[in-house]
Amino acid sequence: MIVNNLKPPYYAVIFTTIVTNNLEGYNETAERMEALAKLQKGYLGIESARNELGITVSYWQNLEDIVAWKNNVEHTEARNLGREKWYQQYQLRICKVEHEYGFKK
């Protein structure tokens, strides 16, 4: 689903991944992280696509809220598991969105 109710300026956290062959517990943890993120101050929405390359974009009101999410204990534990067993590689980018437009039939 495309998040389309956002009003700039806001922030996008782009998390791009390549996973390993050991994905035991991965889907459950990803679902838990999405549910937990929704409870965080400043959370605005999420979009995700996973194939050979996974891309998840979460949207936030400000940088302070992003840092608070990064420092969430359960999120930190999931991130450590990702490094240990699920991710072959990942890249995280934080961008300020100043303008947006879209189209829908």
Secondary structure, 3 states (H helix, E strand, C coil): CCCCCCCCCEEEEEEEEEECCCCCCHHHHHHHHHHHHCCCCCEEEEEEEECCCEEEEEEECCHHHHHHHHCCHHHHHHHHHHHHHHEEEEEEEEEEECCCCCCCC
